[in-house]
Amino acid sequence: MEACQRLEIVLERIHKACERAGRKPEEVKLLGASKTVPPEKIREFYGCGLKVYGENRVQEFLKKFEALQDLNIEWHFIGYLQTNKVKYLMNKVVLIHSLDRKSLADEIQKRAQKAGITQNVLIEVNVGGEETKAGVEPQNLKELFEYTLSLQNLRVLGLMCIPPYLEDPEEVRPYFRRLRELKEELEREFNVKLPHLSMGMSHDFEVAIEEGATIVRVGTALFGERKY
Ligand SMILES: *Cc1c(COP(=O)(O)O)cnc(C)c1O
């Protein structure tokens, strides 16, 4: 199937989910999760109108950033971030989705200050409490969020999660709901507005939208199965 057709199908699914949830489609940003996708293919999807992409690995991101510099892509970083790689992302990504520890917050603060920018981030929460997954544990979220409030060059815009993989998307719903509730708790407790919830992937983004997602990260449904 052609790129533009695949994009249309995903956008249509987003529209339908918004309709069911009584939300406006403009409230939901589609991010192409483009790990392993070659630059030429990203260029093709860009031509179809998809302008937002998220990468998981810094090296791979930098190569694509270079190769696609002539396009006006909005790049996000969505993977686990090593502290020593933070410096390569400054002035290149609009949002880092994976802040999960103080040491990483400190490094982002330091590098953003040096670059003279404010770096927008999301805190990644391990909503499933899975040992193998990244993300701050829900019980440590408040402490990490409060800590970031003291960092001048870092701004938290919301939360992100990668819930456990479950065949039936309905079974994932409680995790998405939990992330929304955690965001609302932070908003109440710290009297702040957190505009973003980054949640939902190819097989469960409709449910995530029904639960309040503002960014859905979609790979396979757009680009096809990844070959490793
Ligand atoms: C790969 C990836 C996605 C997209 O996954 P699909 O199931 O292919 O849609 C979303 N978020 C993150 C963090 C990813 O690494």
PDBQT file of the ligand as one rigid body, heavy atoms in Angstrom, charges set to zero:
ROOT
HETATM    1  C1  LIG A 301       8.206   1.904  18.305  1.00  0.00    +0.000 C 
HETATM    2  C2  LIG A 301       7.512   2.830  19.244  1.00  0.00    +0.000 A 
HETATM    3  C3  LIG A 301       6.199   3.239  19.021  1.00  0.00    +0.000 A 
HETATM    4  C4  LIG A 301       5.343   2.755  17.860  1.00  0.00    +0.000 C 
HETATM    5  O1  LIG A 301       5.041   1.401  17.972  1.00  0.00    +0.000 OA
HETATM    6  P1  LIG A 301       4.068   0.689  16.903  1.00  0.00    +0.000 P 
HETATM    7  O2  LIG A 301       3.465  -0.429  17.672  1.00  0.00    +0.000 OA
HETATM    8  O3  LIG A 301       4.916   0.236  15.775  1.00  0.00    +0.000 OA
HETATM    9  O4  LIG A 301       3.062   1.683  16.485  1.00  0.00    +0.000 OA
HETATM   10  C5  LIG A 301       5.656   4.142  19.916  1.00  0.00    +0.000 A 
HETATM   11  N1  LIG A 301       6.337   4.602  20.969  1.00  0.00    +0.000 NA
HETATM   12  C6  LIG A 301       7.604   4.231  21.226  1.00  0.00    +0.000 A 
HETATM   13  C7  LIG A 301       8.306   4.790  22.408  1.00  0.00    +0.000 C 
HETATM   14  C8  LIG A 301       8.226   3.329  20.378  1.00  0.00    +0.000 A 
HETATM   15  O5  LIG A 301       9.471   2.938  20.647  1.00  0.00    +0.000 OA
ENDROOT
TORSDOF 0
